[in-house]
Amino acid sequence: MSQLVAFRSTAMSVLRPGRTPRPAFNAPRGIPSVGFHSTPITLLKRPPGNPDASGQRKRIFVPLHTPIPKPLRGRKIKLPLVSIRDRRTKMIGKLQRLEDVFKEYPEDKFLVELVSEEPPVVEVLNLTESRVNTLLERQYKNQTGTKVISKEIQLTWSMGEADEAHKLQKVREELEKGHRVDVVFVPKKGVTAPTFWEMQGKLAKIQTSLEDISMEWKAIRIAKPLSVIYLQSKVKASKKLDREEMKNSIPKHIQEREQRAKKQQKQANQPQNTNQPPSEADYAKLWGV
């Protein structure tokens, strides 16, 4: 019986060849089956100009530091003719050769400093007096026991009278506190700057209006970019600060920490409102039992 079944299955496979695949010798090569995890992963490459793709950190833009240029001194002055301005009276003398100025004021005792190039004006600084002023300044710091506070207030040459009076009032208030104040005149963009003589007259007028409370501790600087008056208060600086100044001097994070502590203490002192019903002990305390 088993031989009959085997013969029958062999005959069926021969008589019906369509049921079984035949070898295809001329058929094109099929696509081999590929596993899912064998597929290679290709990362997307970003353009080289993108800093995020290359892993480089973005550079923070830092503005260029533009300090106030220092005036030329000594042999660095390259002007042939100059006029000497008196440091106290601010009067300008006649033109003379710069070499004659160096001969009259030797460099080991005096220092020639350029005030302006147009017109060519210089000032002669006595080194001995400068050292004396430095010693007086140190003595002033030791007497007051506090650090000299310097303030800077800026004005423009073309500002109105009301704005200028408001700024000068601020200058006076700082001088009354015993501070030093640098009154800086800066040019306004698009406005023609005044002449040298107009600048000198305006600065002298402001200095005269503040003579009752201040004195000049450094020579007035008149230059093309800006002009500065250096004023020292005649009022002795007080060691005591008012409440508002003390409050402003406290860092902000300390003020916020104190406010949070006060808020938490206030919440802790408030009676807790519980919605629980009164117990028998509460009723007993209420009736005195």
Secondary structure, DSSP 8 states (H G I E B T S, - for coil): -HHHHHHHHHHHHHH-GGGS----SSS--------GGGS--------TT-HHHHT-----------------BGGG---SEEEEE-TTT--EEEEEEHHHHHHHS-TTTEEEEEEETTTTEEEEEEHHHHHHHHHHHHHHHHHH-S---EEEEEEETT--HHHHHHHHHHHHHHHHTT-EEEEEEE--TTS----HHHHHHHHHHHHHHTTTTEEEEEEEEE-SS-EEEEEEESS---S---HHHHHHHS-HHHHHHHHHHHHHHHHHHS---------HHHHHHHHT-
